[in-house]
Amino acid sequence: MKPSGLDRLFTPHSIAVIGASSNPQKAGHVVIRHLLAGQFRGPILPVSTDSQAIAGVLAYPDVASLPLAPDLAIICTRRERVLPLVEALGQRGAGAVIILAGDFSDQERAELQRLRHQYGIRLLGPNSMGMLLPGQGINASFSPIAAKPGQVAFLSQSAAVSTTILDWAKQHEVGFSAFISLGDHCDIDFGQLLDQLSRDGTTRAILLYMDKLHDARHFLSAARAASRNKPILVLKSGRHDPSHGLDNVYDAAIRRAGMLRVRDTHELFAAVETLNHSLHLKGERLAIISNGRGLANMAADVLQERGGKLAGFPLDIGSDADIQAYQDALDNVLQGDEADAILLIHAPSLTARGVELARNLIDYLKQHPRARRFNLLTNWAGEFSAQEGRRLFNEAGIPTYRTPESAVNAFMHMVEYRRNQKQLMETPASLQGDKVDLALCKKLIQQALTRSQFKLDTHLVQPLLQASGLATLPTWIVTDAIEATLTAEQIGYPVAVKLRSQDIAHKSSVHGVMLNLRTSSEVAQAADAILDRVRQHDPGARIEGLLVQRMARRSGGLELRIRIQQDPVFGPVILLGESGAEPREMVAALPPLNQALARYQIIEALKSRKIREQASPERLDIMALAQVLCQLSELLLAFPEIVELDLHPLQACGDEMVVLDASLTLNDKPSATGSTLAIRPYPTELEEGAWLKDRSHVLLRPIRPEDEPAHKQFVLRVSDEDRYKRFFADVGELGHEELARMTQIDYDREMAFVAVGQEGVFDQQILGVVRAISTPDKRDAEFAILVRSDLKGLGLGTLLMEKIIRYAKEAQIGQLSGMTMPINLGMIKLAKRLGFHIDMQLEEGVVEMLLPCGESGGAV
């Protein structure tokens, strides 16, 4: 296949500099000098209208005069000249362009995007500082600071942050596999760069500095795929800028994709120090050894505040500790099994000079037979006297930090990354209890829209909540105090009286809710008082009456708020907090939710004290509340007409969840839910029934996370020989992690269809599976198929292969490709019959199968 534009950006064989200059003050001169200094091995092609040569390199008067189509071009001219130059480069066949100029208008940006699509050229910028690929000797930037080769990639939307990181890295001798300034997004964004870096063998970890996302769905899809193999840390600015969306939603998105968020540059520097050494976490128990009690306690405090595990107590070996004391303390921990990691802290001391101690401990650790079993971190505290010691540790490959807090924070980054990945692979339980009656919900929503009821209060939304499996309190509408009193007498005390008015968004602003009314006189007084306050507060407000509601019978429960709303970046989100909390104060989650994801949202709310459990006979039933969140998620996915849904409050008493008050906002012209969600939900539309040759019925459907137990049983019913043909190796019983990767898939870039029996002894059993994993640009998808060994000859393989071929064509995937063994004659015969091109490579012992599916896939 022809290399993509991103391939030509990351591995260019030729680089053109447009607007090259002999003036040392201009970007066109700086970029040429940087490319020459980096010893890039391919041709460097200056384009200049003023000079025949730049820095001794022959220049060309225009793009058309270039002797070849450059893989990469850097445009160093002013903004007004960029558009015609991009068109000229597109006509010449350039692969990618870096645009340094900024301040483009919306119209100019739209024209850049048109040229990008017309010529298939990739654009980094505008307003980019450029790109550094130190391992290839490429410094295609105007950064005043170069970078050395390393294993950490850094992506940034800010040139100022980029140069700050480079300056810090130079002092600490930290290298990078890639250092890329995105500038103002026009084409290439975080998601596409993550896709590229996830396949880069040099990059072991990725750091992002982010102002704002533009394509949340692609970003989360790419980040989830990359973070399974490489830690990704995010520094997000603009936490209080409303134009960026809610910051707690960014928190939820970063967690959902398996990434970690750092809060400031101090944490970021500490993370770079750790990731630069490519540490693999041995375990969570951290032992602390220090020659100062205060420093040790500071480290222990941060560890416990962040939920870490302290191995024993901080070991203070005394301010007069010498080298031997450090060795003895270190050996004591290394010989035991109580810790997985060790933090060595040293404050300036006369009895153990920092440099001498560092050299001694480095040699000691290299020789100790058990040292490799532990993660080792150091904090040589201070500045002047500690610098040389920290340098020695860095050269020895042992992470070192300026403060005990930064050392612990860096360790907890590794711990939280592993915890996050483990949580994401947890097998969710199937929904229990009342299910959502989608047919009834659809009828109720259509009735509301037909009546032009776009804002529904508690009384009107109550039937929809009940159809969704949620418990509510009976509610009646009244017009005045007399009707309120009569209704209260009928339903029984105590009751609540609430205002009905679409013109008053918050009832609390006029004290429009009166609770625990126990007599007719209290009800009458409350009703009259509410109506009087509204007339005084907002005389023009339309009053639609009052609601009378029986009070919940139980006391001591939690009053919670659950809110669905639209985020400008991530689309629909689900927020959870205490009653009275504002959206920015709640814990967010991105739908779709399952039981495991909902449970983690609740645990996060409890851990961060966004929900504070009260002293009551019954504790909050987390699984019951998770059930409510899952039901709301299902409702949201099914009905894109839902703009906002606010349960405020929901009373939680043990496992009893009752909605006390609610409001719903609908839109009669919604977008398709799947297109607005940041994460693609389960594609119900791809389910279809089929018949096997023995006339038994099966359901072909996408795989679900809940299928893990059934998938495990399915694999066990496949013979060793068939498993060997599928996995190209002897495979025993698959563990949870392997099964989780097979069942918890990203439907945007991977698909797996299972054939599920629908009758008899095979009812609800997985009988076969076919999957296809697509490249990010959809040019190719690699497929694999496996059928139960005792069910061959029934046509299962044909049904599954035809299903995945239809899917590939509908998804506009360029081609399906697969590989099998020459002895797998059944698969080879089936592939031939379905139109695959077969390439027998007997010397390699493989057979390649290839089926063109249509267009070559859309660039992302």
Disulfide bonds with the S-S distance in Angstrom:
none
